[in-house]
């Protein structure tokens, strides 16, 4: 199961979105400013950059890391993230010999405020059922080959609990600033289908 390509500006989905935007603004149902506000919301205030900031802080601040793993919801309260879906956040840490991956087997429960919109493959029934039954195979199909000795924990998000994977900090990055580390963190690593 390969992850679909991200949408490019000339993809069919992007062309449809642009046509819809033009139609809705021409009919006066939406303004360009309203559309820009929604885009900014998901790019700046809700999304993977928020999660990446949390991960980078956990890598650079051992006290914060401890609080995050103990009670993710409470640890991220000072950020006051918009977009919800983090009312009950559980953070699970990857470590040598242990890899965590997140799924929602019922629908697509997902911490939007930290990861942005869920990728299409996250909602796909093949991922939702396959990652539970054969996580190593599904991860390999998505490009992540883990050593046979690595234990894989699959965490099932629900309407009550959302999960976030705290990836292992890449070796050789120990002296980097929090801002530099933030730039290294990907959405897929915080879901657990990639490593950094």
Buried (B, 14 or more C-beta within 10 A) or exposed (E): BEBEEEEEEEEEEEEEBEEEEEEBBEEEEBEEEEBEEEEEBBEEBBBBBBBBBBBBBBBBEEEBBEBBBEBBBEBBEEBEBEBEBBEBBBBBBBEEEEBBBBBBBEEBBBBBBBBBBBBBBBEBEEBBEBBBEEBBEBBEBBEBEBEEEBEBBBBBBEEEBBBBBBBBBBEEEEEBEEEEBBEBBBBBBBBBBBBB
